[in-house]
Amino acid sequence: MTSVIDHTIAHRLAHLRPTLLPQVTDQIAARIPIVGIDPQAEEQFALHHRNMQSTTERFHDLVQVLIDTDWSLLTFEYSWAARVFRPMGITWEHQVSLIDAYFTTARRLEHWNAEELAELDTLAERLRVDGEHAYNA
């Protein structure tokens, strides 16, 4: 069962979405290598940025589901990501950069009380630990 604080965090993260996601996208676009795009493409960087935008949106939606519903989805998501992205050179460290950018930016954009901050830290750490296990399985 999800706690009241979890629901509060999910609601506040959803409210932050229009501001949070573009900032996280910009951060990870600089940290995650360009993959799956023709190196000769004229719009290589714009296409990469769009891919990172989709990645950030998917991650935000995953966080919402994990908070409100079912953590077992995390294993499925990161197992799938490993099969698709690891062969392209996307490492677990790249995945961690998304987790860190997301939660660091969320903390900066919103005034959270001590209990909420502790829960955000718990969520981020659980994503790192459980996600790494699934990604590297």
N, C-alpha and C positions, 0 to 999 in steps of 0.2 A: 504494500500500500504506500502510496506517495504521501509525503508529509505536506503540511500547510506551507512550510518554508519552500519546499520543492516547487509547489504550485506557484508561489509568489515569484520565485526565481524564473521559472519558465515564462510566466506572464511578462515579467520585466525584460527578459531577453527578447521575447517576441516584440515588445514595444520598441526595443532598441534596434531591431533589425534594419530599418532604413539607414541608420547611421553606422551601426556596427559592421555590417557586411562589406560595404565599400572600403572601409579602413583596413579590415582584415585582408580583403582581396589585394589591396595595394602592397601590404606587407608580405604576403606569401608569394605574390608574383615576382618579387625580388629575391626570394629565398629558394623557390622550387624551380628546378631546371625545366626548360622548354622540352616537352616530349610530344610525340605524335603529330608534329607540325613540320611540313617540308621546310628545311633550313633556307631554301631559296625563296620562300613565299614572301611577297612584298609586305604583307601585313602580319608577319610572324609575331611580333610583340603584341599587337592588338588581339590576335587569335589566342595567344598564351594568356593574356589578361582575361579574355572571355572564359577560357577554360578554368582559370583560377576563381573567377566569379561563380561559375557553376559549382566548383569544388566547395567554396565557402558556403553557398546556399545549401548544398547537400549536407555539409557538416552541421550547419545551424539546425536544419530540420532533424538530423540525427540526434542532436543534443536535446531538442524538444521531446522527441519520442522516448529517449532514454530516461529523461526526468519524469515524464508523465505515464509511461507505459511499461516498457519491457527492455531490460538491459541485455537480454539474449540477442537482440538485434545487433549489438556491438560486435559480437563474434562473427556473425554473418557478414557484416559490412567490411570489417577489416580483413577477413579471410578472402573475400572477393577482391578487395583493393590490392592485396598482396599478389594474387594471381594475375591481375591485370597490370599493375604498375611496377612491381619489383623487377620484372624482366626489362622494363624501360629505364631502370636506374633510379626509381623513386624509392628511397630508403625509409626505414622507420624514423630516422632523424628528420626527414622532410615532413612526415606525418606529425611529429611532435611540434614542429614549427607552426603548423596550423593550430594545434591545440593551444599552444602557448600564446600565439597571436590573438586568438579568439578570446581567451579568458583574461589576458592582460588588458586588451582593449575594452572588454565589457566592464572590468573593474574601474578603468579610467573614466568611462563615459557616464557612469551612474554612481549615485551615492548609495552605498550598501551599508547596512548595519553589520556589527561584528559577527552575528550568527549567520547572516547571508554570505559574508566574505568567507567564513569557515566552510560553508557548504559549497561555495564556488570552488574553493581549493580542493575539497573532497571530490567533487565532480571531475575536475581537471586531472587529479591524480589517478582516479579510477579509470578515466579514459586512457591515460598514459600506460598504466599497468596492464589493464585488461586488453587494451588495443594492441599493445606490443606483443602480448602472448598470442593473440589471434593473428597478427600480421606476420610474425616470425614462426608460426607453427609449421 
